[in-house]
Amino acid sequence: MAGLHPVQLRLAYEMNRQLLADSGMSLPDYDVLTALSVADGGRMQITVLAAQIGWSAAGYPTTRGG
């Protein structure tokens, strides 16, 4: 997660921790489900999904803006 400010990293960590505690779902899982929920028919190509959520098609985070 190159280029992210420590506050952004902490926020992502805390959001993931709380989401896991509340629902058993990780933040990346939530990102995928959110993207699919607005997709036509709830489906999209993996490369489109990956680009939309900022991950590579192989499942690794890409750098966002920096």
C-alpha positions as protocol buffer text, in pm:
chain_id: "A"
residue {
  index: 1
  type: MET
  ca { x: 0 y: 0 z: 0 }
}
residue {
  index: 2
  type: ALA
  ca { x: 268 y: 239 z: -105 }
}
residue {
  index: 3
  type: GLY
  ca { x: 188 y: 605 z: -91 }
}
residue {
  index: 4
  type: LEU
  ca { x: -74 y: 586 z: 183 }
}
residue {
  index: 5
  type: HIS
  ca { x: -48 y: 810 z: 484 }
}
residue {
  index: 6
  type: PRO
  ca { x: -19 y: 634 z: 823 }
}
residue {
  index: 7
  type: VAL
  ca { x: -362 y: 771 z: 921 }
}
residue {
  index: 8
  type: GLN
  ca { x: -517 y: 610 z: 612 }
}
residue {
  index: 9
  type: LEU
  ca { x: -350 y: 280 z: 695 }
}
residue {
  index: 10
  type: ARG
  ca { x: -476 y: 297 z: 1053 }
}
residue {
  index: 11
  type: LEU
  ca { x: -828 y: 379 z: 936 }
}
residue {
  index: 12
  type: ALA
  ca { x: -830 y: 82 z: 697 }
}
residue {
  index: 13
  type: TYR
  ca { x: -697 y: -143 z: 973 }
}
residue {
  index: 14
  type: GLU
  ca { x: -964 y: -31 z: 1221 }
}
residue {
  index: 15
  type: MET
  ca { x: -1244 y: -58 z: 963 }
}
residue {
  index: 16
  type: ASN
  ca { x: -1132 y: -411 z: 876 }
}
residue {
  index: 17
  type: ARG
  ca { x: -1105 y: -506 z: 1244 }
}
residue {
  index: 18
  type: GLN
  ca { x: -1452 y: -374 z: 1327 }
}
residue {
  index: 19
  type: LEU
  ca { x: -1614 y: -529 z: 1019 }
}
residue {
  index: 20
  type: LEU
  ca { x: -1459 y: -867 z: 1103 }
}
residue {
  index: 21
  type: ALA
  ca { x: -1581 y: -841 z: 1462 }
}
residue {
  index: 22
  type: ASP
  ca { x: -1933 y: -739 z: 1361 }
}
residue {
  index: 23
  type: SER
  ca { x: -1991 y: -967 z: 1063 }
}
residue {
  index: 24
  type: GLY
  ca { x: -1699 y: -1202 z: 1007 }
}
residue {
  index: 25
  type: MET
  ca { x: -1640 y: -1030 z: 673 }
}
residue {
  index: 26
  type: SER
  ca { x: -1314 y: -857 z: 581 }
}
residue {
  index: 27
  type: LEU
  ca { x: -1294 y: -510 z: 430 }
}
residue {
  index: 28
  type: PRO
  ca { x: -1172 y: -652 z: 95 }
}
residue {
  index: 29
  type: ASP
  ca { x: -1470 y: -891 z: 96 }
}
residue {
  index: 30
  type: TYR
  ca { x: -1698 y: -593 z: 157 }
}
residue {
  index: 31
  type: ASP
  ca { x: -1535 y: -399 z: -128 }
}
residue {
  index: 32
  type: VAL
  ca { x: -1600 y: -688 z: -368 }
}
residue {
  index: 33
  type: LEU
  ca { x: -1961 y: -734 z: -258 }
}
residue {
  index: 34
  type: THR
  ca { x: -2029 y: -360 z: -278 }
}
residue {
  index: 35
  type: ALA
  ca { x: -1892 y: -342 z: -633 }
}
residue {
  index: 36
  type: LEU
  ca { x: -2092 y: -647 z: -740 }
}
residue {
  index: 37
  type: SER
  ca { x: -2411 y: -517 z: -579 }
}
residue {
  index: 38
  type: VAL
  ca { x: -2423 y: -225 z: -822 }
}
residue {
  index: 39
  type: ALA
  ca { x: -2309 y: -423 z: -1127 }
}
residue {
  index: 40
  type: ASP
  ca { x: -2559 y: -524 z: -1393 }
}
residue {
  index: 41
  type: GLY
  ca { x: -2693 y: -862 z: -1281 }
}
residue {
  index: 42
  type: GLY
  ca { x: -2448 y: -866 z: -990 }
}
residue {
  index: 43
  type: ARG
  ca { x: -2170 y: -984 z: -1220 }
}
residue {
  index: 44
  type: MET
  ca { x: -1864 y: -835 z: -1387 }
}
residue {
  index: 45
  type: GLN
  ca { x: -1540 y: -950 z: -1538 }
}
residue {
  index: 46
  type: ILE
  ca { x: -1265 y: -1006 z: -1284 }
}
residue {
  index: 47
  type: THR
  ca { x: -1041 y: -749 z: -1450 }
}
residue {
  index: 48
  type: VAL
  ca { x: -1315 y: -485 z: -1432 }
}
residue {
  index: 49
  type: LEU
  ca { x: -1388 y: -574 z: -1070 }
}
residue {
  index: 50
  type: ALA
  ca { x: -1019 y: -559 z: -982 }
}
residue {
  index: 51
  type: ALA
  ca { x: -979 y: -218 z: -1145 }
}
residue {
  index: 52
  type: GLN
  ca { x: -1289 y: -85 z: -973 }
}
residue {
  index: 53
  type: ILE
  ca { x: -1176 y: -184 z: -623 }
}
residue {
  index: 54
  type: GLY
  ca { x: -809 y: -100 z: -678 }
}
residue {
  index: 55
  type: TRP
  ca { x: -673 y: -454 z: -684 }
}
residue {
  index: 56
  type: SER
  ca { x: -489 y: -643 z: -955 }
}
residue {
  index: 57
  type: ALA
  ca { x: -670 y: -935 z: -1119 }
}
residue {
  index: 58
  type: ALA
  ca { x: -430 y: -1161 z: -926 }
}
residue {
  index: 59
  type: GLY
  ca { x: -571 y: -1027 z: -599 }
}
residue {
  index: 60
  type: TYR
  ca { x: -299 y: -787 z: -492 }
}
residue {
  index: 61
  type: PRO
  ca { x: -354 y: -424 z: -397 }
}
residue {
  index: 62
  type: THR
  ca { x: -249 y: -169 z: -654 }
}
residue {
  index: 63
  type: THR
  ca { x: -121 y: 173 z: -557 }
}
residue {
  index: 64
  type: ARG
  ca { x: -383 y: 444 z: -563 }
}
residue {
  index: 65
  type: GLY
  ca { x: -271 y: 787 z: -661 }
}
residue {
  index: 66
  type: GLY
  ca { x: 79 y: 784 z: -541 }
}
